[in-house]
Amino acid sequence: MQATLTTAAFLRSSVAPANTGSAPSPTADGPVLAVDSSTLLQGQKAVAISHNGSLYRLQATKLGKLILTK
């Protein structure tokens, strides 16, 4: 079963600064928002992400890497 979470619900409940030891570098658009991968995956191996009308899959590998595919 795949969990779904609206963007608004995600932002209200899940966004917190990542503890990376240093702040993310700002971009031309402003500061970078860091989200822990466990927050996105919510205990699952993969999660679907809808972006600009396309569906992407974010998957955690056995070695702890992340793969984003369209």
Secondary structure, DSSP 8 states (H G I E B T S, - for coil): ------HHHHHHHT-----SSS----BTTB------HHHHHTT-SEEEEEETTEEEEEEE-TTS-EEEE-
